[in-house]
Amino acid sequence: MNYIEVGTWYYFNKNMNVYTAYKFNMLDKDDAAITGAAADDQFAVGIVYQF
């Protein structure tokens, strides 16, 4: 895979934090069709609670 990912975390307290990330896919659509991989960029947001 050929991509660049940028992300950040925010810590509310010692048990709870949130994160966000954006993945810039550097793969060409022609190459993606050959390998079966997705050629789209991706955005993710999450919440983590640790007991």
C-alpha positions as CSV (number, residue, x, y, z in Angstrom):
1,M,0.0,0.0,0.0
2,N,1.1,3.5,-0.7
3,Y,-0.5,6.2,1.5
4,I,0.2,9.0,3.9
5,E,-1.8,9.2,7.2
6,V,-2.3,12.3,9.4
7,G,-4.0,12.0,12.7
8,T,-4.3,13.4,16.2
9,W,-5.5,12.3,19.7
10,Y,-7.2,14.4,22.4
11,Y,-7.1,13.1,25.9
12,F,-10.1,14.1,28.0
13,N,-8.8,12.4,31.1
14,K,-6.7,9.2,32.0
15,N,-9.5,6.9,30.8
16,M,-11.1,8.6,27.8
17,N,-9.7,10.0,24.6
18,V,-10.8,10.6,21.0
19,Y,-8.9,10.4,17.8
20,T,-9.3,11.4,14.2
21,A,-7.2,10.4,11.2
22,Y,-7.2,11.1,7.4
23,K,-5.5,8.7,5.0
24,F,-4.4,10.1,1.7
25,N,-4.2,7.2,-0.7
26,M,-1.4,7.6,-3.2
27,L,-2.4,4.6,-5.3
28,D,-3.6,5.2,-8.9
29,K,-7.0,4.0,-9.8
30,D,-5.5,1.8,-12.6
31,D,-3.1,0.2,-10.1
32,A,-5.9,-0.3,-7.6
33,A,-8.0,-2.1,-10.1
34,I,-5.2,-4.6,-10.7
35,T,-4.6,-5.3,-6.9
36,G,-8.2,-5.0,-5.8
37,A,-7.4,-2.3,-3.3
38,A,-9.5,0.8,-2.8
39,A,-8.2,4.0,-4.4
40,D,-10.3,6.4,-2.2
41,D,-9.0,8.6,0.7
42,Q,-10.3,7.6,4.1
43,F,-11.4,9.6,7.2
44,A,-11.8,8.0,10.6
45,V,-13.0,9.3,14.0
46,G,-13.1,7.2,17.2
47,I,-13.6,7.2,21.0
48,V,-11.5,5.0,23.3
49,Y,-12.4,4.3,26.9
50,Q,-9.9,2.4,29.0
51,F,-10.9,0.6,32.2
